[in-house]
Amino acid sequence: MDRPQDKCGVVGISFGRKRSVAPFLYNALRALQHRGQESCGITVYDGKELTLHSGMGYVHEVLGKKELKDIEGSCGIGHTRYSTTGGSRARNVQPFVGSTDVGDLALGHNGDIVNACEIMQDRQARGWAFLTSSDTELILRLLANELVDNPEVPKAMAIVAKRLRGAYSLCLQVGESIYGIRDPLGIRPLHLGHIEDGYMFASESVAIDTLGGDPIRDVEPGEVVELRKGRLTSHRFAKSKGTAHCMFEWVYFARPDSIIEGSEVYKVRQKIGRILAREHPIEADVAFGVPDSGRAHALGYATEAGIEYDEGMMKNRYVGRTFILPSQRTRESDTLAKLNPIKSVVSGKKVVMVDDSIVRGTTMRRSVKMLRRAGAEEVHVRIGVPHIIAPCPFGIDMKTRDQFLARGRTDEEISKIIGADSVGYLSLPGLEEAIGLPLERLCCGCLTEEYALDIPEGHLSDNTIC
């Protein structure tokens, strides 16, 4: 469907005794596969050097062909990628690695640096040459440069952070030390957990669950947590004057069984549906969600509205997530191959179709048409987020203002465009209530055009740095 295009997943693991970390990195990345399907990779330290295994494709395609259990090393990091800054090409596959006087480095990054172009141009004027089009390389190079004079990562990161503006949740490997680093606003998530014989970081707590571990807490904004030989230490590299957690993590990005900032995603989505039903009631026979992300929203809606909840559309699970495909035309055709109405549920019925969001509206229009063709008497669309009207500079691939269906249009106009009998969006107060955090602690820039940081206009134009 027409959803925001995001993001990346990072993981870092350190065991306190000799144990092969590679299979654990593999399984953790499989749990984070929904966060990016273009490419993936892991680095493992064997006591002497870092070994990198990476490539384009799904985790099982890139890493499943290797005998991971034979890769020596008890600490490492992993990354699965969807490109935002930097194109979808092999040279931008993460983790990025480099050699310095303090040892080999590897870095995995989730987020976007909004002033990357400015910094890179300045460094190029000083003779730096960049090998990729990714802002992750910029962060790695800046860190490596500072570590020469400040060999302690928290001190080096404090200096680098003063130059960076944007979102970054990082897993950094320096020899046998693994660091979890989160920007001062905490825009992108990063969780800390305990597993047998050690500790780990992951973009979502579900990866910790997958390894049989216990989530401990979120890495705090402006915090560096070091894992070394199964022990952890915490450092502050920047003061956090406030937070700007991305509200889309709860609405769509994260898996429903993940916990983000103390709130279970599934419960938040059900609450969104209940609030939607109060804000936009309608007489209907059945409610259903667009699989899979709209299901919890729809269950909450149906429960609150007192109408039947059912499966109105079937998903072809052998088609990848639509958001990850490289072009809008491909995404649209793929949606039609991916979703199909269940005629016995919708035929002759007044239906409520609940989805997490609408960006362009093209595939939503096609879905409404499919439901009518299947015999739906009325189709009412309910959306579990307020109107998306503005670009995102922090790692979601929505960077041009002309792509937003809701920008400058009323709900009645949107209904006509998508062919629905009505459309209803969650309100901003409703979003605040559902997530359980005040709006001033959330990043809602794509809904309000009010960003937590000053954004260069050029950064909102495409997915390249300069």
C-alpha positions as CSV (number, residue, x, y, z in Angstrom):
1,M,0.0,0.0,0.0
2,D,0.9,3.7,0.0
3,R,3.1,3.7,3.1
4,P,6.2,5.5,4.1
5,Q,9.4,3.9,2.9
6,D,11.9,3.4,5.6
7,K,14.5,2.3,7.2
8,C,17.3,0.0,8.5
9,G,17.9,-2.4,11.3
10,V,21.1,-2.7,13.4
11,V,22.3,-5.3,15.9
12,G,25.4,-5.7,18.1
13,I,26.3,-8.7,20.3
14,S,29.1,-9.4,22.8
15,F,29.6,-12.7,24.6
16,G,31.6,-13.0,27.8
17,R,33.2,-16.3,26.8
18,K,34.4,-17.9,23.6
19,R,31.3,-18.5,21.5
20,S,30.5,-18.1,17.8
21,V,28.5,-14.9,17.5
22,A,27.8,-15.2,13.7
23,P,24.7,-17.5,13.9
24,F,23.2,-15.1,16.6
25,L,23.8,-12.1,14.4
26,Y,22.1,-14.0,11.5
27,N,19.0,-14.8,13.6
28,A,18.7,-11.3,15.0
29,L,18.9,-9.8,11.5
30,R,16.2,-12.3,10.3
31,A,14.0,-10.8,13.1
32,L,14.7,-7.3,11.8
33,Q,14.3,-8.2,8.1
34,H,11.1,-6.1,7.9
35,R,13.3,-3.0,8.5
36,G,15.2,-3.4,5.2
37,Q,15.4,-5.9,2.4
38,E,17.9,-4.4,0.0
39,S,21.2,-5.6,1.5
40,C,22.7,-6.9,4.8
41,G,25.9,-7.8,6.4
42,I,27.8,-8.7,9.6
43,T,31.3,-8.1,11.0
44,V,32.9,-10.5,13.5
45,Y,36.1,-10.0,15.5
46,D,38.2,-13.1,16.0
47,G,40.8,-11.6,18.4
48,K,43.0,-10.4,15.5
49,E,40.9,-8.8,12.8
50,L,37.4,-8.0,11.7
51,T,35.8,-10.2,9.1
52,L,33.1,-8.8,6.9
53,H,30.3,-10.8,5.2
54,S,27.8,-8.7,3.3
55,G,25.9,-8.4,0.0
56,M,22.7,-7.4,-1.8
57,G,19.6,-9.3,-0.9
58,Y,17.7,-10.9,2.0
59,V,19.5,-12.1,5.1
60,H,19.0,-15.7,4.2
61,E,20.3,-15.1,0.7
62,V,23.4,-13.2,1.7
63,L,24.4,-15.0,4.9
64,G,22.5,-18.3,4.7
65,K,24.9,-19.6,2.1
66,K,27.9,-19.4,4.5
67,E,28.8,-21.8,7.3
68,L,28.3,-19.1,9.9
69,K,29.0,-21.5,12.8
70,D,32.5,-21.8,11.5
71,I,33.2,-18.1,11.6
72,E,35.3,-17.5,14.7
73,G,34.6,-14.6,17.0
74,S,32.5,-13.9,20.1
75,C,31.5,-10.3,19.2
76,G,30.1,-8.6,16.2
77,I,27.5,-6.3,14.6
78,G,25.0,-6.6,11.8
79,H,22.9,-4.4,9.6
80,T,19.9,-4.8,7.2
81,R,19.3,-1.9,4.9
82,Y,16.8,0.1,3.0
83,S,18.4,3.1,1.3
84,T,17.4,6.6,2.1
85,T,20.6,8.7,2.0
86,G,22.8,6.8,-0.5
87,G,21.5,4.7,-3.4
88,S,20.7,1.0,-3.5
89,R,24.0,-0.3,-4.7
90,A,26.6,-2.8,-3.5
91,R,29.1,-0.2,-2.5
92,N,26.7,1.2,0.1
93,V,26.1,-2.1,1.8
94,Q,26.7,-2.0,5.6
95,P,28.4,-2.5,8.0
96,F,31.1,-0.2,6.7
97,V,34.6,-1.1,7.9
98,G,37.9,0.8,8.2
99,S,41.4,0.5,9.7
100,T,42.8,3.0,12.2
101,D,45.7,3.3,14.7
102,V,43.2,2.2,17.5
103,G,42.2,-0.9,15.5
104,D,39.7,-2.0,12.9
105,L,36.3,-0.3,12.9
106,A,32.9,-1.3,11.7
107,L,29.7,0.7,11.7
108,G,26.0,0.1,11.1
109,H,23.6,3.1,11.0
110,N,19.9,3.6,11.1
111,G,18.8,7.2,10.3
112,D,19.8,10.2,8.2
113,I,22.3,13.0,8.7
114,V,20.7,16.1,7.3
115,N,23.9,18.2,7.1
116,A,25.9,15.4,5.5
117,C,26.3,17.3,2.2
118,E,27.7,20.3,3.9
119,I,30.2,18.3,5.9
120,M,31.3,16.2,3.0
121,Q,31.9,19.2,0.8
122,D,34.0,20.8,3.5
123,R,36.0,17.6,3.9
124,Q,36.5,17.2,0.2
125,A,37.9,20.7,0.0
126,R,40.5,19.5,2.6
127,G,41.4,16.5,0.4
128,W,39.1,13.8,1.7
129,A,37.9,11.3,-0.9
130,F,34.7,9.4,-0.3
131,L,34.2,5.9,-1.7
132,T,30.4,5.7,-1.3
133,S,27.3,7.9,-1.4
134,S,26.2,7.0,2.1
135,D,26.2,9.3,5.1
136,T,27.3,6.2,7.2
137,E,30.8,6.4,5.6
138,L,30.9,10.1,6.7
139,I,30.2,9.2,10.3
140,L,32.8,6.4,10.2
141,R,35.4,8.7,8.8
142,L,34.7,11.4,11.3
143,L,34.9,9.0,14.2
144,A,38.1,7.4,12.9
145,N,39.7,10.8,12.5
146,E,38.8,11.8,16.1
147,L,39.9,8.5,17.6
148,V,43.5,9.4,16.6
149,D,43.6,12.1,19.2
150,N,40.8,10.8,21.5
151,P,41.1,7.0,21.6
152,E,38.1,6.7,23.9
153,V,34.9,6.3,21.8
154,P,32.6,8.4,24.1
155,K,35.0,11.4,23.9
156,A,35.4,11.0,20.2
157,M,31.7,10.7,19.7
158,A,31.1,13.8,21.8
159,I,33.2,15.8,19.3
160,V,31.6,14.2,16.3
161,A,28.1,14.7,17.6
162,K,28.7,18.5,17.7
163,R,29.1,18.4,13.9
164,L,26.2,16.0,13.0
165,R,22.6,17.1,12.7
166,G,20.1,14.4,12.2
167,A,19.0,10.9,13.2
168,Y,21.5,8.1,14.1
169,S,21.2,4.9,16.0
170,L,24.6,3.2,15.6
171,C,26.2,-0.1,16.3
172,L,30.0,0.5,16.3
173,Q,32.6,-2.2,16.6
174,V,36.2,-1.3,17.6
175,G,38.0,-4.6,17.9
176,E,36.4,-6.6,20.7
177,S,34.3,-3.7,21.9
178,I,30.7,-3.1,20.7
179,Y,29.1,0.3,21.2
180,G,25.4,1.3,20.9
181,I,25.0,5.0,20.2
182,R,21.8,7.0,19.9
183,D,21.5,10.6,18.8
184,P,20.6,13.3,21.4
185,L,17.0,13.4,20.2
186,G,16.5,9.6,20.1
187,I,14.8,9.8,16.8
188,R,15.5,6.2,15.8
189,P,15.1,3.3,18.3
190,L,17.9,1.2,19.8
191,H,17.3,-1.3,22.5
192,L,19.7,-3.0,25.0
193,G,19.1,-6.5,26.1
194,H,20.7,-9.4,28.1
195,I,21.3,-12.8,26.4
196,E,23.0,-15.9,27.7
197,D,26.7,-15.2,28.3
198,G,26.4,-11.6,27.2
199,Y,24.5,-8.5,26.0
200,M,23.2,-7.1,22.8
201,F,21.8,-4.1,21.0
202,A,19.0,-4.2,18.4
203,S,16.8,-1.7,16.6
204,E,13.8,-3.5,18.1
205,S,13.3,-5.6,21.2
206,V,11.9,-8.5,19.1
207,A,15.4,-9.4,18.0
208,I,16.4,-9.8,21.6
209,D,13.3,-12.0,22.2
210,T,14.3,-14.1,19.1
211,L,17.6,-15.0,20.8
212,G,15.9,-16.0,24.0
213,G,17.2,-12.9,25.7
214,D,15.6,-10.3,28.1
215,P,15.1,-6.7,26.9
216,I,16.6,-4.3,29.5
217,R,15.9,-0.8,28.3
218,D,16.2,1.6,25.4
219,V,19.6,3.2,24.9
220,E,19.0,6.7,26.1
221,P,19.3,9.7,23.7
222,G,22.9,11.0,23.8
223,E,24.2,7.8,25.3
224,V,27.0,5.4,24.4
225,V,26.8,2.0,25.9
226,E,29.9,-0.2,25.6
227,L,29.8,-4.0,25.5
228,R,33.1,-5.7,26.1
229,K,33.7,-9.4,26.9
230,G,30.1,-9.7,28.2
231,R,30.2,-6.6,30.4
232,L,28.6,-3.2,29.8
233,T,29.4,0.4,30.7
234,S,27.4,3.5,30.0
235,H,28.6,7.0,29.0
236,R,27.0,10.2,28.1
237,F,28.3,12.0,25.0
238,A,25.7,14.7,24.6
239,K,23.0,16.3,26.8
240,S,19.4,15.6,25.7
241,K,17.3,18.7,26.0
242,G,14.3,16.8,24.7
243,T,13.3,13.9,22.5
244,A,11.9,13.4,19.0
245,H,11.0,9.8,18.8
246,C,9.6,8.9,15.4
247,M,5.9,8.2,15.8
248,F,5.9,5.9,12.8
249,E,7.7,3.3,14.8
250,W,4.5,2.6,16.7
251,V,2.2,3.2,13.8
252,Y,3.8,1.1,11.1
253,F,7.6,0.4,11.1
254,A,8.2,-1.8,14.2
255,R,6.9,-5.3,14.5
256,P,3.8,-5.5,16.7
257,D,5.5,-7.6,19.3
258,S,8.3,-5.1,19.8
259,I,8.4,-2.6,22.7
260,I,9.4,0.9,21.9
261,E,10.1,3.4,24.7
262,G,8.2,1.2,27.1
263,S,5.1,0.7,25.0
264,E,4.2,-2.5,23.2
265,V,3.5,-1.7,19.6
266,Y,0.5,-4.0,19.3
267,K,-1.3,-2.4,22.2
268,V,-0.6,1.1,20.7
269,R,-2.0,0.0,17.4
270,Q,-5.2,-1.4,18.9
271,K,-5.6,1.8,20.9
272,I,-5.2,3.8,17.6
273,G,-8.1,1.7,16.2
274,R,-10.3,2.4,19.2
275,I,-9.7,6.1,19.1
276,L,-10.4,6.1,15.3
277,A,-13.7,4.5,15.9
278,R,-14.6,7.3,18.4
279,E,-13.3,10.0,16.2
280,H,-14.8,8.7,12.9
281,P,-17.8,6.4,13.6
282,I,-19.7,4.9,10.7
283,E,-22.5,2.4,10.4
284,A,-21.0,-0.7,8.8
285,D,-21.2,-4.5,8.7
286,V,-17.6,-5.5,9.0
287,A,-14.2,-4.0,9.7
288,F,-10.8,-5.4,8.6
289,G,-7.3,-4.3,8.3
290,V,-5.0,-4.2,5.3
291,P,-2.6,-7.1,6.1
292,D,-0.5,-7.1,8.0
293,S,0.1,-3.7,9.5
294,G,-3.5,-2.6,9.6
295,R,-4.8,-5.6,11.5
296,A,-4.3,-4.4,15.1
297,H,-5.7,-1.0,14.2
298,A,-8.8,-2.7,12.7
299,L,-9.3,-5.0,15.6
300,G,-9.4,-2.0,17.9
301,Y,-11.8,-0.2,15.6
302,A,-14.2,-3.1,15.4
303,T,-14.1,-3.7,19.2
304,E,-14.8,0.0,20.0
305,A,-17.5,0.3,17.3
306,G,-19.2,-3.0,18.2
307,I,-19.1,-4.3,14.7
308,E,-17.8,-7.6,13.3
309,Y,-14.0,-8.0,12.7
310,D,-13.0,-10.3,9.9
311,E,-10.3,-10.9,7.3
312,G,-11.4,-8.9,4.3
313,M,-8.2,-9.2,2.3
314,M,-5.8,-12.0,1.8
315,K,-2.1,-11.5,1.5
316,N,0.2,-13.4,-0.8
317,R,3.1,-14.1,1.6
318,Y,5.5,-15.0,-1.2
319,V,5.6,-11.3,-2.4
320,G,8.0,-9.0,-0.5
321,R,6.9,-6.0,1.5
322,T,5.6,-3.4,-1.0
323,F,7.3,-0.4,0.7
324,I,10.8,-1.8,-0.1
325,L,10.5,-2.0,-3.9
326,P,12.5,0.5,-5.9
327,S,9.9,2.3,-8.0
328,Q,6.3,3.5,-7.5
329,R,5.2,1.6,-10.6
330,T,6.7,-1.6,-9.3
331,R,5.1,-1.0,-5.9
332,E,1.7,-0.5,-7.4
333,S,1.7,-3.7,-9.6
334,D,3.2,-5.6,-6.7
335,T,0.3,-4.6,-4.5
336,L,-2.2,-6.0,-6.8
337,A,-0.3,-9.3,-6.8
338,K,0.0,-9.2,-3.1
339,L,-3.5,-8.5,-1.9
340,N,-6.9,-9.9,-2.9
341,P,-10.4,-9.4,-1.4
342,I,-12.2,-12.3,0.3
343,K,-15.6,-12.0,-1.5
344,S,-17.7,-13.8,1.1
345,V,-16.6,-11.2,3.7
346,V,-17.1,-8.1,1.6
347,S,-19.8,-8.9,-0.9
348,G,-23.0,-7.0,-0.2
349,K,-21.5,-5.4,2.9
350,K,-20.8,-2.0,4.2
351,V,-17.1,-2.4,5.0
352,V,-14.5,-0.4,7.0
353,M,-11.0,-0.9,5.7
354,V,-8.3,0.3,8.2
355,D,-4.7,1.0,7.2
356,D,-1.8,2.6,8.9
357,S,-1.2,5.4,6.5
358,I,-1.6,6.9,3.0
359,V,1.2,8.6,1.2
360,R,0.4,8.9,-2.5
361,G,-3.0,7.3,-2.6
362,T,-2.5,5.4,-5.8
363,T,-2.5,1.8,-4.4
364,M,-5.2,2.7,-1.9
365,R,-7.4,3.7,-4.8
366,R,-6.8,0.4,-6.5
367,S,-7.6,-1.5,-3.3
368,V,-10.9,0.3,-2.9
369,K,-11.7,-0.6,-6.6
370,M,-10.8,-4.2,-5.8
371,L,-13.3,-4.2,-2.9
372,R,-16.1,-2.8,-5.0
373,R,-15.4,-5.3,-7.8
374,A,-15.7,-8.0,-5.1
375,G,-19.2,-6.7,-4.3
376,A,-18.7,-4.3,-1.4
377,E,-21.8,-2.1,-1.1
378,E,-19.9,0.7,0.7
379,V,-16.2,1.2,1.4
380,H,-15.1,3.4,4.3
381,V,-11.4,4.0,4.8
382,R,-9.9,4.7,8.2
383,I,-6.3,5.7,8.6
384,G,-4.3,5.2,11.8
385,V,-2.2,8.3,11.6
386,P,-3.0,12.0,10.9
387,H,-2.6,13.4,7.4
388,I,0.9,13.1,6.0
389,I,1.7,16.4,4.3
390,A,5.4,17.0,4.6
391,P,8.8,15.3,3.8
392,C,10.8,13.4,6.3
393,P,14.5,14.3,6.7
394,F,15.4,11.7,9.2
395,G,15.5,8.4,7.4
396,I,12.1,7.8,5.8
397,D,12.0,7.9,2.0
398,M,9.4,10.7,1.7
399,K,11.3,13.7,0.5
400,T,9.2,15.6,-2.1
401,R,6.1,17.6,-1.2
402,D,4.2,16.9,-4.3
403,Q,3.9,13.2,-3.5
404,F,1.5,13.6,-0.6
405,L,-2.2,12.9,-1.3
406,A,-3.4,14.7,1.8
407,R,-1.4,17.9,1.2
408,G,-3.9,20.8,0.6
409,R,-6.9,18.5,0.3
410,T,-10.0,18.0,2.4
411,D,-11.1,14.5,3.5
412,E,-14.0,14.8,1.1
413,E,-11.6,15.4,-1.8
414,I,-9.4,12.5,-0.7
415,S,-12.4,10.2,-0.6
416,K,-13.3,11.1,-4.2
417,I,-9.7,10.5,-5.4
418,I,-9.4,7.1,-3.8
419,G,-13.0,6.1,-4.6
420,A,-14.2,5.6,-1.0
421,D,-17.5,6.5,0.5
422,S,-15.7,8.2,3.3
423,V,-12.2,8.6,4.8
424,G,-11.2,9.3,8.4
425,Y,-7.7,10.0,9.8
426,L,-6.5,9.8,13.4
427,S,-6.1,13.2,15.0
428,L,-2.9,14.5,16.5
429,P,-4.4,14.4,20.1
430,G,-5.5,10.8,19.3
431,L,-2.0,9.9,18.2
432,E,-0.7,11.4,21.5
433,E,-3.2,9.4,23.5
434,A,-2.5,6.1,21.8
435,I,1.3,6.3,22.1
436,G,1.2,7.6,25.6
437,L,3.9,10.2,25.1
438,P,3.3,14.0,24.7
439,L,3.6,15.3,21.2
440,E,6.6,17.4,22.2
441,R,8.5,14.2,22.8
442,L,7.6,12.8,19.4
443,C,8.8,13.6,15.9
444,C,5.7,14.5,13.9
445,G,7.3,16.6,11.2
446,C,5.7,14.8,8.3
447,L,2.3,15.7,9.9
448,T,3.0,19.2,10.9
449,E,6.0,20.5,8.9
450,E,7.6,21.4,12.3
451,Y,10.9,19.6,12.7
452,A,13.1,19.1,15.7
453,L,16.1,20.4,13.8
454,D,16.8,23.0,11.1
455,I,16.7,21.1,7.8
456,P,18.5,22.2,4.6
457,E,16.0,22.4,1.8
458,G,18.2,20.4,-0.5
459,H,18.0,17.4,1.9
460,L,14.3,17.1,1.2
461,S,14.7,16.6,-2.6
462,D,16.1,13.1,-3.2
463,N,18.0,10.2,-1.6
464,T,21.6,11.3,-2.5
465,I,23.9,13.2,-0.3
466,C,25.0,16.0,-2.6
